[in-house]
Amino acid sequence: MPGFSTKRHYKSMNAHRSWMARWLVLALLAAGCSEKSSSDRSDASDRSDASDRSPPITDVKEILNASDPKALWTRAVQLSGLRVQRVLNPQVVLAGPDPEHLLVVKNEAQMTLQTNQVVDVAGVIANLGEDLSQWNLKPEDQKLVRSVAGSNGLMIVARRVEERAGPQKATE
């Protein structure tokens, strides 16, 4: 055949095979990396699930006296007989066994709370964060919240709040 070179045809096929082999190696490497990173992700999620499986904190003193407050972040809480000491707005209250031992409670349960009301709270411990402007608090109340949270910056995000049935005695 005129213009047909077997040598040139084989060179072209070898280049094509070489290109295909490179793509195959890259695809296998990518699949291996993806498999490793997904196993890393599952290991990390197993660790976070382990902290989620730890029993909820039921004693206010465990939170107030924590030697490593950051270790409590994301821990579940189920506090019974918590007395509302001060209502700053419908979503933010200060609660605790007495006015000297308080926790910041962000009321996501949307229950209307009143001072001296005794409640059971279920939720999670969270970091207070830097910006309280979205909490609709007066500047003096923002300072009070910071003061109560202290240097550890802990708060409780209450997902369930129920008025305590029976005698209105706060847990000590």
HUKA-V906114 format. One line per field, one symbol per residue. psi: psi as a letter, one per 20 degrees, with the letter a starting at -180 (. if undefined). burial: I if it has 16 or more other ideal C-beta (glycine too) atoms within 10 Angstrom, else O. Layout:
# HUKA-V906114
psi: ???
burial: ???
This chain:
# HUKA-V906114
psi: ppipohghghgghggggggggghggggggghggggghhhgghgghhghhghhiqqqpiphhhghjphnhhiipjqqqnpqkppohpohrhipqpqrhriinqqpooniikpoqqqjpprpppbqprphrgojhiilqqhhhggggggghahhkqrpoohpppppqbpmpqq.
burial: OOOOOOOOOOOOOOOOOOOOOOOOOOOOOOOOOOOOOOOOOOOOOOOOOOOOOOOOIOOIOOIIOIOOIOOIOOIIIOIIIIIIIIIIOOIIIIIIIOOOIIIIIIIOIOOOIOOOIIIIIIIIIIOIOOOIOOIOIOOOIIOIIOOIIOOIIIIIIIOOIOOIOOOOOIIO
